[in-house]
Amino acid sequence: MSALQTLAATGVHGSLGSIGYGLAAIGPGVGVGIIFGNGTQALARQPEAAGLIRANQILGFAFCEALALIGIVMPFVFGK
């Protein structure tokens, strides 16, 4: 008997919302990494533009984290 058949036979109970949030957290995680990685490169190339670069990083970070918060809320909205 395979592991998948064993799990199906025992009646695995779980929330698809938690799986959905796990998948939804991947996108903002990648986005935040790209934002701060490219921001660090920009600061190294043009230190005189630090204020503008930092402001854009914070704005981009806020938008990415908003996606994660939406991912947290959606399972509660559509949950049973």
C-alpha positions as CSV (number, residue, x, y, z in Angstrom):
1,M,0.0,0.0,0.0
2,S,1.5,3.4,-1.0
3,A,1.7,6.3,1.3
4,L,-1.0,8.2,-0.7
5,Q,-3.4,5.3,-0.3
6,T,-2.6,5.1,3.4
7,L,-3.3,8.8,3.9
8,A,-6.6,8.4,1.9
9,A,-7.6,5.4,3.9
10,T,-7.1,7.1,7.3
11,G,-9.2,10.1,6.2
12,V,-6.8,13.0,6.4
13,H,-8.6,16.1,7.5
14,G,-7.2,19.5,6.8
15,S,-8.0,22.9,5.8
16,L,-7.5,23.9,2.2
17,G,-7.3,27.5,3.4
18,S,-4.0,26.7,5.2
19,I,-2.6,25.2,2.0
20,G,-3.9,28.2,0.0
21,Y,-2.2,30.6,2.4
22,G,1.1,28.7,2.2
23,L,0.9,29.1,-1.6
24,A,-0.1,32.7,-1.3
25,A,2.8,33.5,0.9
26,I,5.3,32.4,-1.7
27,G,4.6,35.4,-4.0
28,P,5.1,38.1,-1.5
29,G,8.2,36.4,-0.1
30,V,9.8,36.4,-3.6
31,G,8.6,40.0,-4.2
32,V,10.2,41.3,-1.0
33,G,13.4,39.5,-1.8
34,I,13.5,41.1,-5.2
35,I,12.7,44.5,-3.8
36,F,15.4,44.6,-1.2
37,G,18.0,42.9,-3.4
38,N,17.6,45.4,-6.2
39,G,17.3,48.2,-3.7
40,T,20.7,47.2,-2.2
41,Q,22.2,47.2,-5.7
42,A,20.8,50.6,-6.5
43,L,22.1,52.0,-3.2
44,A,25.6,50.6,-4.0
45,R,25.5,52.2,-7.5
46,Q,24.0,55.6,-6.5
47,P,24.4,56.4,-2.8
48,E,23.3,60.0,-3.4
49,A,19.8,58.7,-4.2
50,A,19.4,56.8,-1.0
51,G,16.3,58.7,0.2
52,L,14.3,58.1,-3.0
53,I,15.4,54.5,-3.3
54,R,14.5,53.8,0.3
55,A,11.1,55.4,-0.1
56,N,10.4,53.2,-3.1
57,Q,11.6,50.1,-1.3
58,I,9.2,50.8,1.6
59,L,6.3,51.4,-0.8
60,G,7.0,48.2,-2.7
61,F,7.3,46.3,0.5
62,A,3.9,47.5,1.7
63,F,2.3,46.4,-1.5
64,C,3.9,43.0,-1.4
65,E,2.8,42.5,2.2
66,A,-0.7,43.6,1.4
67,L,-0.8,40.5,-0.9
68,A,0.1,38.3,2.1
69,L,-2.6,39.9,4.3
70,I,-5.1,39.2,1.6
71,G,-4.0,35.6,1.5
72,I,-4.5,35.3,5.2
73,V,-8.1,36.8,5.1
74,M,-9.4,34.9,2.0
75,P,-9.7,31.5,3.7
76,F,-11.8,33.1,6.4
77,V,-14.0,34.8,3.9
78,F,-14.6,31.7,1.7
79,G,-14.3,29.1,4.5
80,K,-17.1,27.0,5.6
